[in-house]
Amino acid sequence: MLSYKKIEEIGSQLGIHKLGISQVKSLDSGHLDEWLNRGHQGEMSYMERNLDKRLDPGALVSGAKSIISIFVNYHQDKSYPHLDGVISKYARGEDYHHILKDILHDLAKQIHGTDVEGMSRKQRTSVYRVFVDSAPVSEKQWAVAAGIGWQGKHSNIISREYGSWGFLGEIVTTFECDQYSVPIPDYCGSCTACIDACPTDAIVEPYVVDGSKCISYATIELDASITIPENVRAGLGEWIFGCDICQEVCPWNRFEKPSEMKVFSPIPILHNNLPDFSAMEQETFDGNFKSTPLERPGLKGLQRNQSVKLTTRK
């Protein structure tokens, strides 16, 4: 059996800002089914696959008993005017997937101790698996169940201590824990700041985001060969990767704190100026942006996004 106190202590030593543990159970499919039926996934067809795994962690790890959820604050205090409103804050540094996965593997190895001693990472998957936005895991629902925070009306997880500037990750383990977290209430109240501020009306109702209308979806998820829809183009503004508007206006982000993890600070090429992706060669792009979030849409995606930005400014 895992010790909640020990997990918290090790997590803190590894730089995890918030941590909670919930018991594995099957999630209700109603909300996801409705979201998919309304076509809010847009071109994200992967959201329609592996629904059994998305709703039941036991389909990912046989015999799963507990889910350890973590929140890592990425907010950086220093202002970068040439990046603000252009590249989302989370995407300016190194790729969080690799960073959080390493932290989670370290945490999992330490808390499972002798039970996984001598095992390779692959062998340990029979005992636990780690996930960072890379598998059909309902990470936001598990973060809520683990008391990390509540899901705001913009759909992001909000922490009372750090606001919503945080990455999520999970360990799904076959071990039980001696204590489980208690969810906290929703503190959004009557506030509609995020809904009112969204320039493309992507937050169609409280807690429901139409992905096909979202600037983040259009600039990251939409394949580079697809033209950004006109209704999104009209509200795109300067954005070429992601969007922070709904978080920037959230009153809870008055409690934001600077993260001590400097790996989330802008990489060197982004320090002083915004690159001209239209004139960039693939080799230059790979040399600067490999293993960063900007690798996701690729050079062609960023060229499309930047061309829309330049067109809308005329």
N, C-alpha and C positions, 0 to 999 in steps of 0.2 A: 504494500500500500504506500502511496506517495504522501509525503508530508507537505501540506499547504505552506506552512511557515518556511520550510527549507526551500521550496520553489520560489517563494517571494524573495528570500535572501539572495539566492543565486541569481535570480532575474535582475535584481537591483544592481548586483556586482557587474552584470553583463551590459548594463546601460538601458535596460527596459524601464520605461517610465510608468506604465500601468500594466497590471497582470491580474487575471481572474480565471477561475476554473469552473466549468459547468459539467453536469452529467450528460452523457450521450443519450439522445432521444430522437425519435423521428419528428421532423418538422411538418407543420401543416402546409399543404401545397396550394391552398386557396389563393393567397396573395400573388404567388409566382404565376400560377395558371392564368389569373386575370390579367396580369401584366403582359404576359406573352400573347394572350388572346387579343389584347388591344394593340398589338404590334409595336409596343414600346422598345423592343429589342432592335428594331431597324435591321441592319445587315449583320448584326451580331448573332449569327445562327448557332454559335457554340452555346448560347444561353438555352437553346432548346434541346441540347443533347445531355445525356447522363443525368436526367432529372432524379433518378433513384439515388445517385451518389450525392447530388446537391441537397437532398432532403434527409438522407440517412448516412451519417458518417460511418456506420457499420459496413456500408458497401465499399468504403475506401480502405478501412482497416478492420479486418475480421475480428470480432470480439471486442471492439472498441468500448471503453467504459467512461473515459473522461476527455474533455477538450480544454486545453490550456490556451487561453487567448491573450495576446499581448498588444500593447499600443506603444509605438515609439515616436516621440515627438520629433518633427523635422523642421520646425519653424526656425528661421535664421533672422537675427535682429537687423543685420545690415541691409540697407535699402539699395536696390539696383534699378534705378528709374528706367533704363533702357530695356529691362526685362519685365518690369511690372506691367500687367495687362497684355503681355505678349507670350511669355512662357510661364506656365504654371509653376508655383514655388517648389512643388515636390519634384519637378523634373529637371532641375538645374544642376544637380550634383551627380554622384555615382548612382548606379542602378540599385534601388532599395531592395529589389528581389534577392540579390546575392547577399547583401549586407544582413538583412533580417533572417535569411535562411541559415547563414553561418551562426548567428546568435541563437537561433532556435535549435540547431543541431547541438551546439555547445551546451545549452540549457538541458535539452533532452538527455544527452549523454551523462551529464552530471547527476541529474535527479534519478535516473534509472540505475546508476551505479553498477554494481557487480552483475546485475541481470543482463547487461548488454556488453560487459567487458570482453574484449577480444573479437567482437562482431564488427564487420564492415558496415558502412552506411546501408548498403543494400540488404544485408542480413537483418539489420535492426528494423526494417519495415514490417517485419512480422510482429514487432512489439509496439512500434510507434511510427508515425510519419509526420513530417513537418510540411506546412503549406503557407505560401505567401502569394496570394493572388494568382495561383498557377494551376489550380485544379477546381473542379466543381464543388466548392465549399461555400456555404452561405455565411461568410465571415462576419458580416455585420450583425446577423441574427445571433451568432454565437458570442460576439463581443457584448451584445446587450445582455444575453443570458449570464455572461461572466461578470457583469457589473462594471465593465470598462466605461460605459457611458450609455447614452440613449441615442436612438436614430432620429436625427433632426428632420425637419420638414423638407430639407434639401437632400435627404437620404444619407448624409454622412454621419458618422459616429461623433458625438460631441461629449467631451470630458469636461467636468466642472473645473478641473485643475489646469487643463492645457488647451481648451477649446477643441477645434476640429482638425488642427494641423498635425495629423498623426497617421502613421502606417499601421496596418493590422497584420497579424500573423497567428498561426495556430499550430499546436501539437495535438494530434489525435493519438491517444494511447490506450492500450489494453489494460492499464492499471487503474485501480480505483484510487481516490484521494480521501484523506481523513477529514476533509472539510470542503464544502463547495460554496461558491460565491452567491450573493443575492443581488438580483437586478435592481437598478436604481430607477426612480421615476423619470418620466419625460418632463423636462423643464422648459420646453419651447413655449408653453402657455399659449396666449393669443397672438404672439408675434408672427408676422408674415413677411419680415424683411427680405428673406431669401426669395420668396415667391414674387414679391413686388419688383425685385431688382433684376431678375433673370431677363436678359435682353431678347431671348428667343421664346419665352413662355414655355420653357421645357418642364418646369415644375407645374404640371397640369392640375394638381390638387395637393394638399398637404401630404407629404411622405411618398408621393408618386412622381417619379421623373420619367418623362417620355424620352428615352435615349435617342430616338431618331431626330429630336429637336435640339439636343444638347451640343454646345460648342465643343466640349471635350470629346464627345463621340465623333463629331464631324472631323476634327483635326487629328484624332489619334486612331480611332477604330475603323473609320471609313477608308477602304482601300484607295490607294493613290490614283487608280484608274477611274475612280468614280468622282464626278463633279459634286462639290458641296451644294446641297439643296439651297434654292433661292431664299427660303424662309429662314435658314440659318445664316446665309451670307449677309442678309440684311442687318443682323445683329452681331456679326462677327467682330466688328471693331478691329483692334490691332492683334488679336489672338492668332498665333500660329501653332501653338501646342497647348491644349487643355484650356481651362478657365477657372479662375478663383473667385469670381464675383459673388456667388452665393455664400462663400465662406468669409469673404472680406466684410460683408455687411452684417454678419451674424453677431449679435451682441455678446455672445459667449466667448468670442475671440478677443474680447477685451482682456481676458485672463491668459492670453497666450504667453508663453515663456520661451526664451531662446534655447534651442537645443545645443548641447555641448558636442554633438556629433557633427564635426566639420566636414565629414564626407558628403553631407547634404548641401554644403555651400556650392555655389556655381563653379563648374570646372573652368580651367584657365581661359579657354577660348571665349567664354561668356562673361569674363570679368568686366571688360570695358565697353564692348560694342556688340551689337547683334549681328551675327554673320549674315552675309548675303548668300543664301543657299542656292539661288538661281545660277550663280557663277561658280559654285563649288563642284569640284571633281569628286567622284565616288571614293577614291583613295584617300582624299583629304577628309571627307566625312567619316569614313571608317576609322581613320587614325585619331580623330578627335571625339567621336560620339559612340564608339563601340563600348558596350557595357554601361550605357547611360539610358534613361527612359526615352530619349529622343531617337534611339535606334528603332523603336517600335514602328513609327510611321515610315521610317527610312528617309533617305534623301529625296526621293520622288514625292513622298507625301508632304514633306516640309516645303519643297519647291511649289507644289500646288497651293498649300496654305498661304505661303508668303505672297504668291502671285495674286491671290484673292485679296489679301490685305492691301497690297499696292493698288489694286484696281478700285477698291472701295474708298481709298483715300483721295482719289482724283475728283 
